[in-house]
Amino acid sequence: MKNLYNLFLTLLLVMVFSVSFSQEKSIIDRLDEVAIVDQKVMMPMRDGIRLATDIYRPKGEGKYPIVFSRTPYNFNTWGNGELNTRTMQTALDWVKKGYAYVVQNERGRYFSEGDWDILGVPLTDGYDAFEWMSKQVWSNGKVGLLGCSSTAEWQMAVASLDHPSLAAMVPQGFGAGVGKVGEFNEQGNWYRGGAGQMLFTAWLSGVQQDPMAPRLPKGISQNDLLRLQRFYDMSPEYPKVDWKEGLSHLPVQDIIKAAHGPKGIYEEMITRKPNDPKWFEGGLYHENMPFDTPSFWFVSWFDVSTGPNIALFNHARENAVSQMARDNQYLVIAPVLHCSYTRATENTMVGDLSVGDARLNYDEMITAWFDKWLKSEDNETVEELPRIQYYTMGSNKWQTSEVWPPAEAVMTELYLDSEGKANTLNGDGILSYKKPRKDTPDTFQYDPTNPVPSYGGNVCCTGNAIDGNGGSYDQSKMEEREDILVYTSDALEEGIEVSGFIESYLYLSSDAKDTDVTIKLIDVHPDGKAYNLDETIQRVRYREGYDKEVWMEEGKVYEVKMTPMSTSNYFDKGHKIRIEVSSSNFPRFDRNMNTGGNNFDETEGVIATNSIHHGGKNLSRIVLPIVKK
């Protein structure tokens, strides 16, 4: 009987493998019918370094526009001896639309030569790639850029070089490429309000280039690369890490080392301050750089960098070099997690919150966008494209606007108030349209060894470190902590829409030289569940700017203007508006050790006694963009 069972299992596995192989084979066959496939082309850069590039272009004579994707991630056709069809399917889709699809690894990644540095590789690599592609006999001379996250973050800075072949861009989830723009000084998501975002600690542990890793000989031939790619894809397999435990290690600068990860650029980057000159030497886009490329921007409400991404869209629209480029900036803001646009369904879930049917025809819009700018084909889809399409949660519908925030948004102040006992959701903290008359501060202790844990939120790339791993979750259990101040409005007598940037001004005193202030915006449902919408943080030493550090004195009260939050949410009748205030949100952000020291090299902190003041001249408040319709 056991032998029969084993035979049955073997036959079943053979059948599954055969079906799977047949499906993969069909993609190869379909590509072979319509495309010329040229893999592991080593594209030369001006300094002699060659970047591994796969090219898929339509068969037959003709000149074709190029959809170009440059990435630090592995797109090798083969992995562990098996066919990987994801890139091939993307290539097939674009070839069938009449485009050449070109995908390339960044310098120092996988089969590409040279040394990798996150956003530190020469901007000229992008420029040289445009130059090479535009001169190919099969190219019509126009290039469009497409990608999400690390495959998008390099696009803006390279666009500032203004190569004539760059005709259009579609950056998605691109915040890691945004340096300083407007009120945001995040340096590619490394910081928020001067506090470190820990996503890069976990991400770099599996991505940064190990200087001890074996390398292929420089100048290796394309034929040898084609042979090697079938059984050796240059992808290291690092030890599995429990990041919930791993990100708690101190000092912060040794986290990757403690996880037995590779030594690399992290150890240098973690020492940089928000205004370090090195942030302005690499591949980040800053507001003082020129920009003149028609762009279709994609942002999401639960991404790690919603605010900076929208700010960059506004910046490009207002400051692009030519009127043509200023008139051709478009934006979509979806209610999804990082790079999850196409995962929206009839019942889209972001964490535990249903936001309804958030689907949108992304493929049609992106194709039409490239048809216009790369093929010079006018089409109704682009002609009728709203300037801004944004999804309003709560009412669960797509809306349009000509500007962001919507022109109808009225900035409305809600003031924090209490009798000095706003600790926990059971305290007496309120949000009110009335200014409080007296200052009865709310006090809590922030202990770096017992920080407020992150729960869902606007996160990315931290493995299992954050409960919920992104999105909106009921925060009410968390709000039972004594180190969280909770301020809640009365139940709304009628629904209101909040769409735009949310400003926050908090008045703080502390017995520590330095500490952090955190805030969350919450939609409290009638059943008491409290769903997070956005969050931010400010390291108090940078309250006067990121070019200097200013310490606090005990007994003094300081105004702390928070980095803006962003959302579009309809607070329905019977709902309440709530904010949480604390001094930690870990490991979403690194812990302030409260000493005034470097933080990244410290193993011991001090407990800070922090107070939020409201009333008199210390009017702690949030300012909501309430849309009047």
Summary of the structure (lengths in Angstrom):
residues: 629
radius of gyration: 25.8
end to end distance: 72.6
largest distance: 84.1
contacts: 2155
relative contact order: 0.11
helix: 23%
strand: 31%
